[in-house]
């Protein structure tokens, strides 16, 4: 029963516009870093989400944003969810992490400086 509730909760929260679901295989790391910056510009915060082996990638993205002074950590949630291996396979539990980051006080200033630097380099 708990697995069903979790599945309903996660599908309802999949509608969040500021959520990035990170995969190890889909895109390079800095694609997600730059996307997170854009989401923070637009929504003032971003939620990074990952399952299983992609958790390390989400933590790395969050640390890059924090270490560059762009983000502050607001919330970290961990859980396990039930998934099925292929069609009709046995259920498997996967670790899940969600990290909510907000804009730092210097976010707009740092982004403006980076944009100006990019223009100077053209």
Secondary structure, DSSP 8 states (H G I E B T S, - for coil): -HHHHHHHHHHHHTT-TTEEE--TTTS-HHHHHHHHHHHHHHHSEEEEEEEGGGHHHHHHHHHHHHHTTSEEEEEEEEEEEEEESTTT--EEEEEEEEEEEEE-TTHHHHHHHHHHHHHHT-
